[in-house]
């Protein structure tokens, strides 16, 4: 798991090119001639039939913490229709 997270945090070159930005980097920073920036990073782990999701929820994977996320059964997004008696 750590290997995949490190890949997403990669900057080209030993010194890391965090300031100038580069399309060679998986982790891209805004502020250079290249106007692209990483918007978020996610690693999905399938282990013993369980799905574990690790995501930054923010840009800059080199500086962000990967937090665990799970899909669970829930009806929180289902809206019940309310009928008004007339």
C-alpha positions in Angstrom: 0.0 0.0 0.0 2.8 2.4 0.9 4.4 1.8 -2.5 1.3 3.0 -4.3 1.0 6.1 -2.1 4.6 6.9 -2.7 4.1 6.6 -6.5 1.3 9.1 -6.3 3.5 11.5 -4.3 6.4 11.2 -6.8 8.3 14.3 -8.1 10.8 13.8 -11.0 14.4 14.0 -9.9 16.1 13.3 -6.6 15.7 16.8 -5.3 11.9 16.9 -6.2 10.5 19.6 -8.4 7.7 20.9 -6.2 8.1 24.6 -7.2 8.5 24.6 -11.0 5.9 22.0 -11.7 6.2 19.4 -14.5 4.1 17.1 -16.5 6.8 14.5 -15.7 5.5 14.4 -12.1 2.5 12.4 -11.0 2.1 14.9 -8.1 1.7 18.2 -10.0 1.7 21.7 -8.5 0.1 24.8 -9.9 2.1 27.9 -10.3 4.4 27.3 -13.2 4.1 27.6 -16.9 2.1 24.4 -16.8 -1.3 25.3 -15.3 -2.2 21.8 -14.1 -2.5 20.6 -10.6 -3.3 17.3 -9.0 -6.9 17.5 -7.8 -6.9 14.4 -5.5 -5.4 11.0 -5.2 -6.9 7.6 -4.3 -5.7 4.1 -3.8 -8.1 1.1 -3.6 -7.0 -2.0 -1.7 -8.8 -5.3 -2.2 -7.8 -7.6 0.8 -9.6 -10.8 1.8 -12.7 -9.7 -0.1 -12.9 -6.3 1.6 -12.5 -3.1 -0.3 -10.5 -0.4 1.5 -10.2 3.1 -0.1 -7.5 5.6 0.9 -8.0 9.1 -0.5 -6.5 12.5 0.1 -9.7 14.4 -0.5 -7.5 17.4 -1.4 -4.8 18.3 -3.9 -1.1 17.9 -3.5 -0.7 14.2 -2.6 2.9 14.8 -1.5 1.7 17.0 1.4 -1.7 15.4 2.1 -2.7 12.6 4.4 -4.4 9.6 2.9 -7.6 8.9 4.9 -9.6 5.6 4.9 -13.0 5.6 3.3 -15.6 2.8 3.0 -18.8 2.2 1.2 -21.5 1.1 3.6 -25.1 0.2 3.1 -27.2 3.2 3.9 -30.4 4.9 2.7 -29.3 8.4 3.8 -29.6 9.7 0.3 -33.1 8.3 -0.3 -35.8 10.9 0.2 -39.1 9.7 1.4 -42.1 11.2 -0.3 -44.4 13.0 2.2 -48.1 12.8 1.2 -50.3 15.7 2.4 -53.9 14.7 3.1 -56.4 17.1 1.6 
